[in-house]
Amino acid sequence: MANQEHLDILKQGVEVWNQWREENPKVRPDLSGADLHGTDLAQAHLRYADLTGANLIKANLGGATLVCCDLTGANLTIAALSKADLLNALQADD
């Protein structure tokens, strides 16, 4: 279950989110199971985020930093991933 505080910050937009990430670099965002269907996350700093089971259908992740994210069970159907950094991201089979 996603951390509600993390979701609330993300819902304020990528600029607010990225500022929060800069101020809290040691926090591992918990967005597990979050419904982010269709959300614009272009350029979002999601390094080390727990996105297990997240609904990312039609999400815009273009240019997002997804380094070392856990995407196990996340639904990335029709998600835009152009220029996203997925270095060491994990997406295990269900």
ChimeraX attribute file (.defattr): number of C-alpha atoms within 10 A of each C-alpha:
attribute: neighborCount
match mode: 1-to-1
recipient: residues
	/A:1	12
	/A:2	18
	/A:3	13
	/A:4	12
	/A:5	12
	/A:6	16
	/A:7	18
	/A:8	11
	/A:9	17
	/A:10	20
	/A:11	15
	/A:12	10
	/A:13	15
	/A:14	18
	/A:15	15
	/A:16	13
	/A:17	21
	/A:18	17
	/A:19	12
	/A:20	16
	/A:21	19
	/A:22	10
	/A:23	10
	/A:24	11
	/A:25	11
	/A:26	9
	/A:27	13
	/A:28	15
	/A:29	21
	/A:30	20
	/A:31	25
	/A:32	22
	/A:33	19
	/A:34	20
	/A:35	16
	/A:36	20
	/A:37	17
	/A:38	16
	/A:39	18
	/A:40	17
	/A:41	24
	/A:42	20
	/A:43	19
	/A:44	23
	/A:45	22
	/A:46	23
	/A:47	22
	/A:48	20
	/A:49	21
	/A:50	23
	/A:51	27
	/A:52	23
	/A:53	20
	/A:54	23
	/A:55	23
	/A:56	25
	/A:57	18
	/A:58	18
	/A:59	21
	/A:60	24
	/A:61	25
	/A:62	18
	/A:63	18
	/A:64	22
	/A:65	23
	/A:66	25
	/A:67	18
	/A:68	17
	/A:69	22
	/A:70	24
	/A:71	21
	/A:72	18
	/A:73	18
	/A:74	21
	/A:75	21
	/A:76	18
	/A:77	12
	/A:78	12
	/A:79	18
	/A:80	21
	/A:81	18
	/A:82	12
	/A:83	13
	/A:84	18
	/A:85	20
	/A:86	16
	/A:87	12
	/A:88	12
	/A:89	18
	/A:90	18
	/A:91	14
	/A:92	11
	/A:93	6
	/A:94	7
